[in-house]
Amino acid sequence: MPTVSMRIDESLVSAARAAAKAEFRTVQGQVEFWAKVGCAALDNPDLPASFIAESLMSMAEPRLSSEPFVPRSRVKTVQP
């Protein structure tokens, strides 16, 4: 993927470094993630940013490790 160098305020880079460590991302990956969340939030002002962030993270998960959604109304509980 082609890259572009740009100047970013050091306080933003420090915040991205801390968040990246907690989220197991690179600093560049964290800034890119924040940019994606920000763009999606501007496009969807009625959605909470946390919902947008979680949706983007779930879309990035490998499909092989996912389990199908089963509504609670279909889950059968075993009675003792």
N, C-alpha and C positions, 0 to 999 in steps of 0.2 A: 504494500500500500504506500503510495507516495506520502511524504511528510512535508510539513511547512514549519519553519521556525517563526516564533512570534514572541514578543515581550509580554510577560504577564506579571502583575504585581506580586512581590515576594510574599505578602500575607496570604494571597490566594493559593500560591504554590505550597506554602506551609500547611494551610488547611487541607489542601488536596493530598499532601503527603501523609498527614494523620489519618484522613478518611480512607486513603488507598490502603494503608497498612491494615486497618480494621476490616476492610472489604476484600482483602487479598487481590488488589489490583495494582497496576503500576500507577505512578503519578499521572502519566499521560492518559492512561485508561480512565482514571478517576475524573480528570478534567473533561474528557470526551463524554463520559457518562453524565456528568452534570450538564453539559451542553445539550445532550439529547433530551434529558428530563426537562430542561428549561424550554427547549423548542416545543416539545410536546405539551407542556403546561401552557405556553402562549397560544397554541392551537386549540387547546381544550380547557378554557378557563373555569369550566364548571366542575372539573375533576380535581381532587386533592393531589398535590405533588407526590405524596407518599404512595398513592394508588398508581400513579404513572410510573414511579421508580420501580415498584414491585412488579408491575406489568412488563416493563422493559427487562428486568432481571429474569423473569420467568420465560420470556421469549428467547433469552440467550441460553437457557438450560438445554442440555442434550435431550432429544426426544426419547432416546433409548432408555434413559433412567427414569422416565416419568411413568406415572400410574394413571389409568383412566379415572375420570371423575365419576363418582357414584353418589347420586343425591341421597340424603338421609332417609327419605321416604322409601327408598328401595333396599336399604340396609336391613337385613334381618338379624335380630339379636337372638342369641341362644338363651333360653330360659332355663334356670337350674332346676 
